[in-house]
């Protein structure tokens, strides 16, 4: 029988379907302003025994009458489980999503030890990069590659998207090469993230998940700032944004196993 | 008494009537959502519902009647102001509103933006003419606990009759001496204001009244050690909040009656939550009425709060004034000593607080501690590190949450609280 993990984030929704310990289907789409419709759309044709929902919209999923039981876990637990499943050796997880950054330390078995999360404001998250990319009129998917073209990043101090734009604009006015400004904006996030990792006690290997882990510049800078090496002490899954939904699906399996 | 005659009363206090109506509307809705929606509340809680529903009505009427009889109304913002002296001079002491976002923009014209919500709130309430307590006061007593309050009182003093007590920041003999002098100076001020003298007999009676109120709250807190706990943390927070403004004798009687009901419930093995509900303790900054945000988030996330290590909690009720003093001098010494035991984060060092937190966590059998820090409250934010370390050494999981009175971070807080509960289950 199939179980589902559904991660309803601020920017995107991911669904992972598992049967007998194997992932049988993955789906994803933008959250949009109508998440209910998006969830229903993404779940079309999937018949499950139960589902576990996570992310900001986890309670929303529970309120939809989906025809099978839905339980919820936080994205912190979900990313812990998902990341541990992908890289069992990992000891610390960093998730940079659409509006949250989370750092968590893993105990044996993928349980969360300590965790840190950014405050009310989306500074230094995917939203920050998305907003910054707009200043350069570059699609968000290409912003990382563009920033890799920089070689001498200016120090950008502001983590507030509004102030960072001001800072970036004045750097442009000073004639700084745009690729370098883009690199500086990425570096600002990486440095802030390392502080958060240190607060949970960074133990290697580190696993980097969430949509922002798609960004090659962020991966490089994170490796540089944490003195890690990609694929040795820093692991990035091929589909980093699926790790929350994967963790939720794994938890659904555990619930089913416990109750049968 | 009808709503209309309250309106005349509020008008006589120069409140902004339409803004005040708005405030009462929000408060009523908030109370309905957070309190009246609870299951399995005891009959004794009707007292709280009534007192809160009349927070700006009947209680204010009582204060104004007391004033008409020549009694003075003393307003305070801190557990350091010795209520015993006010009572010994037949005054009424009330804690002033500081737990809601009110008049924030106006407040920011007098205090810097990066000031904690509690300070902004009392300044805002005054500027927006929303608090009938503040407007009823003959004297408002501030204290030098933190820089934010200290400087805010300078601005506040231009708007209201203000008196400042100097609270020392260490617990050396010299500090104790300073504090005793401050107690005497305050007493002299109250005496000249009331035209009365504090006598040994009157002070003994006042000490007994305030101690009895502390004793009933101690009794209540002990009962919460039962598993499952017989009363929600929200309700106990409300009881603590009400203790600051209701008549002390009436309060003590009502809470003793409630404790009798709780004892019966415990005898039957009944609780307000299932046996295996995670038990959390709150620790840190005060939650002034109607700041119920975090307790509501925690208790809607499947946990129950069994202790408040806070000024609106055990910091106000843990220590009693020694009642063995016979002479006025002995009593005043006992009074000064008692207040010097307060483990406020304004002291350095403040290691007693760590001891107190650890023993509370053990006595109340808590599964975890949530440290609550009001944004921009430096003293408690600093102590957060030490408290976390101490609790880790003690084997108690803990988490620090920094927030204020606004509602914009409720979802983030909920995620953190749920994640914390996932880690301790």
Interface residues (C-beta under 8 A of the other chain):
Chain A: X56 X73 X74 X75 X76 X77 X100 X111 X112 X113 X114 X115 X117 X119 X120
Chain B: X402 X408 X409 X411 X412 X415 X416 X418 X419 X422 X423
